[in-house]
Amino acid sequence: MSNKLWIAESFGKINLGLHVLERLPTGYHRIETGFAFIEWSDRFEVQEAEAFDLVMKESDIPADGTNLITLAYDAFDTYVGLKTQYRFEVTKNIPAGAGLGGGSSNAALTFRMLNKMEGAGLSDNDMVDLCRDLGADIPFFIHGKPGVGTGIGQEIEHLDIQPDAWIVTIYPGFESSTAEAYRNCEPNPEPDFSIKGVLEEEPIEEWQVLLQNNLEPAVIPRHEMIGNIKDQLVDFGADYAAMSGSGSTVFGIFEQDFVAINAYESFHNLGFQTNLTRPKFKPDHGIYIKD
C-alpha cells in the first residue's frame, strides 16, 4: 500500500445575482446566476487504505452515507470502478448550509481526486455527466472556472466574470434552507435585465441596481440578520452587496482595498466567520502529492 499523501483544496463560490425564472414539474427551478470563486476553502488529504474512510475535521457535518463526499465516492466506484480504496481526511472551513456550495465543491473535488489517483482519464465533461444527479452546482466546481449558470444551474457558460475587486464574505452563524427559499420565492420569467448582460457589460457600481437575487425576498423576512448584514456592508462602502444563493451567507464587493479590509476586520472582530478574497482570484485547481 502506498504512503503517498494526496493534497488539494476545495473552494467555495458566491452567486453574482440569481434569477428564478420558472418552477419546473420536477420540483427544480429554471434559473440564471453568475458563479464566482472565493478564497474560502476546505483542505483534502487522501491516502490509500484497506477500506473507504471519511474523517471530517473541524466540523459537525456527518461523515456518513449522506455526506456528498461519500455519495461522490460511491458514484465513482459504481460507474468507473476503484482499483484501490482511500481514506479522506477533510478539514472543513467553508460553513455548511451557507449558500457557498461547500458540499458540491467537496463532491467535485472527490471526483477529480479519484480520477487522478486512479488514472481513470475522465474528462471534465465525463465527470460532470457522472455526478450530475448529486447537485446542481457540481459542474461549476468540476470545471473550476467562473461563468453563468442556466437551466437548473448545471449548464455553465464560462465567462471572465470573476470580480476585479475585493470580496468580503460573512457567515451569520446559522443555516438557511434551500428548499424553503425556493418554495417561498416568486419566479419571474421575464426579468428586466439578464445577469450575463449585467456582469459582462456593466461596471460594478451599477450592480446594486441591476443585479438581483430573487431568493432574498423569500429568505430575509425569516432571517432579518441577513438583511442587516447586507445593509451594513453597503454602509461600509460596498459597491455591491447581496445574499449568496439561498443564504445564509452575505457578501460585499469593494473596489478599494482599505474599505474592504475595514469591513472585513469589523465583522471579524464582532465574532462572525469572515473571508476576504482578492481581486481576480483564481482558485488553485491542482492536486498535489506529498511523499
C-alpha positions as CSV (number, residue, x, y, z in Angstrom):
1,M,0.0,0.0,0.0
2,S,1.4,3.4,-1.0
3,N,2.3,6.0,1.6
4,K,1.6,8.8,-0.8
5,L,-0.4,11.7,0.6
6,W,-2.6,13.5,-2.0
7,I,-3.5,17.1,-1.1
8,A,-5.9,19.5,-2.7
9,E,-8.2,22.5,-1.9
10,S,-12.0,22.6,-2.3
11,F,-13.1,26.3,-2.8
12,G,-16.4,28.0,-2.2
13,K,-18.5,30.2,-4.5
14,I,-20.8,33.1,-4.4
15,N,-23.7,33.9,-6.7
16,L,-23.5,37.1,-8.6
17,G,-27.2,37.6,-8.9
18,L,-29.8,34.8,-9.1
19,H,-32.9,34.9,-11.3
20,V,-35.6,32.3,-10.5
21,L,-37.3,32.1,-13.9
22,E,-39.6,29.1,-13.7
23,R,-40.8,26.4,-11.3
24,L,-40.4,23.1,-13.1
25,P,-42.7,20.0,-12.7
26,T,-39.7,18.1,-11.5
27,G,-39.5,20.3,-8.4
28,Y,-36.4,22.1,-9.6
29,H,-36.3,25.6,-10.9
30,R,-35.0,27.2,-14.1
31,I,-32.5,29.9,-13.1
32,E,-29.8,32.2,-14.3
33,T,-26.9,33.0,-12.0
34,G,-23.3,34.2,-12.0
35,F,-20.8,31.9,-10.3
36,A,-17.6,33.4,-8.9
37,F,-15.0,31.9,-6.6
38,I,-14.0,33.0,-3.1
39,E,-10.8,32.1,-1.2
40,W,-12.7,30.2,1.5
41,S,-11.7,26.5,1.1
42,D,-11.7,23.1,2.6
43,R,-8.4,21.0,2.7
44,F,-8.4,17.4,1.5
45,E,-5.7,14.9,2.5
46,V,-6.1,11.5,0.9
47,Q,-4.2,8.2,1.3
48,E,-4.7,4.6,0.2
49,A,-6.5,2.5,2.8
50,E,-7.9,-1.0,3.4
51,A,-11.4,0.4,3.1
52,F,-13.1,3.7,2.4
53,D,-12.9,6.1,5.4
54,L,-14.0,9.7,5.8
55,V,-12.9,12.0,8.6
56,M,-14.4,15.4,8.8
57,K,-12.2,17.7,10.9
58,E,-13.4,20.9,12.5
59,S,-17.0,20.1,11.5
60,D,-20.3,18.7,12.8
61,I,-21.2,17.5,9.3
62,P,-21.8,13.7,9.5
63,A,-19.2,11.6,7.8
64,D,-21.8,9.0,6.8
65,G,-23.7,8.0,3.7
66,T,-25.5,11.4,3.5
67,N,-22.2,13.3,3.0
68,L,-21.7,14.4,-0.6
69,I,-18.1,13.2,-0.4
70,T,-19.3,9.6,0.3
71,L,-22.0,9.9,-2.4
72,A,-19.4,11.0,-4.9
73,Y,-17.0,8.3,-3.9
74,D,-19.8,5.7,-4.3
75,A,-20.9,7.1,-7.6
76,F,-17.3,6.9,-9.0
77,D,-16.9,3.3,-7.7
78,T,-20.3,2.4,-9.3
79,Y,-19.8,4.0,-12.7
80,V,-16.0,3.8,-13.1
81,G,-14.7,1.3,-10.6
82,L,-12.0,1.6,-8.0
83,K,-8.8,-0.4,-8.0
84,T,-7.9,0.9,-4.6
85,Q,-9.7,2.2,-1.5
86,Y,-8.9,5.5,0.1
87,R,-9.1,7.4,3.4
88,F,-10.3,11.0,3.1
89,E,-9.4,13.5,5.8
90,V,-11.1,16.8,5.2
91,T,-10.6,20.0,7.2
92,K,-13.8,21.9,6.9
93,N,-13.6,25.7,6.8
94,I,-16.5,26.6,4.4
95,P,-19.6,26.9,6.6
96,A,-22.4,24.3,5.7
97,G,-25.9,25.4,4.6
98,A,-24.4,28.8,3.8
99,G,-25.1,29.3,0.1
100,L,-21.4,28.9,-0.7
101,G,-21.6,25.5,-2.4
102,G,-19.2,23.7,0.1
103,G,-20.8,20.3,-0.3
104,S,-20.9,20.5,-4.1
105,S,-17.3,21.7,-4.1
106,N,-16.3,18.7,-1.9
107,A,-18.2,16.3,-4.2
108,A,-16.5,17.7,-7.3
109,L,-13.0,17.5,-5.7
110,T,-13.7,13.9,-4.6
111,F,-14.4,13.0,-8.3
112,R,-11.4,14.9,-9.5
113,M,-9.0,13.3,-7.0
114,L,-10.3,9.8,-7.6
115,N,-9.9,10.4,-11.4
116,K,-6.3,11.5,-10.8
117,M,-5.3,8.9,-8.2
118,E,-6.9,6.0,-10.2
119,G,-5.6,7.2,-13.5
120,A,-9.1,6.9,-14.9
121,G,-8.5,9.5,-17.6
122,L,-12.0,11.0,-17.4
123,S,-12.5,14.4,-19.0
124,D,-14.3,17.2,-17.1
125,N,-17.4,16.6,-19.2
126,D,-17.3,12.9,-18.4
127,M,-17.1,13.7,-14.6
128,V,-20.0,16.2,-15.0
129,D,-22.1,13.5,-16.6
130,L,-21.4,11.0,-13.8
131,C,-22.1,13.3,-10.9
132,R,-24.9,15.4,-12.4
133,D,-27.5,14.0,-10.1
134,L,-25.6,14.8,-6.9
135,G,-26.0,18.6,-7.0
136,A,-26.7,21.4,-9.5
137,D,-23.6,23.4,-8.6
138,I,-21.2,20.5,-9.1
139,P,-20.5,21.1,-12.9
140,F,-19.2,24.6,-12.0
141,F,-16.8,23.1,-9.4
142,I,-15.6,20.3,-11.8
143,H,-14.6,22.9,-14.4
144,G,-13.1,25.3,-11.9
145,K,-13.9,28.4,-14.0
146,P,-16.3,31.4,-13.3
147,G,-19.3,31.7,-15.5
148,V,-23.1,32.0,-15.9
149,G,-25.2,29.0,-14.9
150,T,-28.6,28.4,-16.6
151,G,-31.2,25.6,-16.7
152,I,-31.2,24.3,-13.2
153,G,-27.7,25.8,-12.7
154,Q,-25.9,22.9,-14.4
155,E,-25.4,24.5,-17.9
156,I,-22.3,26.6,-17.4
157,E,-21.1,29.2,-19.9
158,H,-17.5,30.0,-18.9
159,L,-17.0,33.8,-18.8
160,D,-14.4,36.1,-17.3
161,I,-16.8,37.5,-14.6
162,Q,-14.5,36.9,-11.5
163,P,-14.8,40.4,-10.0
164,D,-11.7,42.6,-10.3
165,A,-12.4,43.8,-6.8
166,W,-12.2,42.6,-3.2
167,I,-14.9,40.3,-1.9
168,V,-15.8,40.3,1.8
169,T,-17.9,37.2,2.7
170,I,-19.8,36.9,6.0
171,Y,-21.5,33.9,7.5
172,P,-24.1,35.0,10.0
173,G,-23.8,31.8,12.1
174,F,-26.9,29.9,11.0
175,E,-28.0,27.8,8.1
176,S,-30.8,28.7,5.6
177,S,-33.0,26.1,4.0
178,T,-32.6,26.0,0.2
179,A,-35.9,24.1,-0.2
180,E,-37.7,26.6,1.8
181,A,-36.2,29.6,0.0
182,Y,-37.2,28.2,-3.4
183,R,-40.7,27.2,-2.1
184,N,-41.4,30.7,-1.0
185,C,-39.9,32.6,-3.9
186,E,-41.9,34.2,-6.8
187,P,-40.5,33.1,-10.2
188,N,-40.2,35.9,-12.8
189,P,-39.8,34.5,-16.3
190,E,-39.0,37.9,-17.8
191,P,-36.6,39.9,-15.6
192,D,-35.7,43.4,-16.7
193,F,-32.0,42.6,-17.1
194,S,-30.1,39.4,-17.9
195,I,-27.4,38.5,-15.4
196,K,-25.0,37.7,-18.1
197,G,-25.5,41.1,-19.7
198,V,-25.0,43.0,-16.4
199,L,-21.9,41.0,-15.5
200,E,-20.3,41.4,-18.9
201,E,-21.3,45.0,-19.7
202,E,-22.0,47.0,-16.6
203,P,-19.5,48.4,-14.0
204,I,-19.6,47.0,-10.5
205,E,-21.0,50.3,-9.1
206,E,-24.2,49.7,-11.2
207,W,-24.7,46.2,-10.0
208,Q,-26.7,47.2,-6.8
209,V,-29.5,48.5,-9.0
210,L,-29.3,46.0,-11.9
211,L,-28.3,42.7,-10.3
212,Q,-30.9,40.8,-8.1
213,N,-31.1,37.7,-6.1
214,N,-34.7,36.6,-6.4
215,L,-34.4,34.4,-3.3
216,E,-33.7,37.4,-1.0
217,P,-37.4,38.4,-0.6
218,A,-38.2,34.7,0.4
219,V,-35.3,34.5,3.0
220,I,-34.6,37.9,4.5
221,P,-38.1,38.3,6.2
222,R,-37.4,35.0,8.0
223,H,-33.8,35.8,8.8
224,E,-33.5,39.6,9.5
225,M,-29.8,39.4,10.2
226,I,-29.1,38.6,6.6
227,G,-30.7,41.9,5.5
228,N,-29.0,43.7,8.4
229,I,-25.5,42.5,7.3
230,K,-26.3,43.4,3.7
231,D,-27.2,46.9,4.7
232,Q,-24.1,47.2,6.9
233,L,-21.9,46.2,4.0
234,V,-23.4,48.9,1.9
235,D,-22.8,51.4,4.8
236,F,-19.2,50.3,5.0
237,G,-18.8,51.3,1.3
238,A,-19.5,48.1,-0.7
239,D,-20.2,48.8,-4.3
240,Y,-22.4,45.7,-4.4
241,A,-23.8,43.6,-1.6
242,A,-26.1,40.5,-1.7
243,M,-27.0,37.2,-0.3
244,S,-25.3,34.3,-1.9
245,G,-27.6,31.6,-3.4
246,S,-30.3,30.7,-0.9
247,G,-28.3,32.1,2.0
248,S,-27.4,32.4,4.7
249,T,-24.0,34.0,3.7
250,V,-23.9,37.6,2.6
251,F,-21.0,39.2,0.6
252,G,-19.9,42.7,-0.4
253,I,-17.8,43.7,-3.3
254,F,-15.3,46.6,-2.8
255,E,-13.2,48.2,-5.4
256,Q,-11.0,49.9,-2.8
257,D,-8.8,47.6,-0.7
258,F,-8.7,49.7,2.5
259,V,-12.5,49.9,2.6
260,A,-12.8,46.1,2.1
261,I,-10.2,45.4,4.8
262,N,-12.0,47.8,7.2
263,A,-15.3,45.9,6.6
264,Y,-13.6,42.5,7.0
265,E,-12.0,43.4,10.2
266,S,-15.1,45.0,11.7
267,F,-17.2,41.9,11.1
268,H,-14.4,39.6,12.2
269,N,-14.0,41.5,15.4
270,L,-17.7,41.0,16.1
271,G,-17.2,37.3,16.0
272,F,-18.5,36.4,12.5
273,Q,-16.8,33.9,10.3
274,T,-15.5,36.2,7.6
275,N,-13.4,35.8,4.5
276,L,-11.5,38.2,2.3
277,T,-11.0,37.4,-1.4
278,R,-8.5,39.2,-3.6
279,P,-9.4,40.8,-6.9
280,K,-9.5,38.5,-10.0
281,F,-8.9,35.5,-7.6
282,K,-8.2,32.2,-9.4
283,P,-8.6,29.0,-7.3
284,D,-5.7,26.5,-7.3
285,H,-7.2,23.6,-9.1
286,G,-4.2,21.4,-8.6
287,I,-3.9,18.0,-6.9
288,Y,-0.5,17.5,-5.3
289,I,1.5,14.6,-3.9
290,K,3.4,14.8,-0.7
291,D,5.6,11.7,-0.2
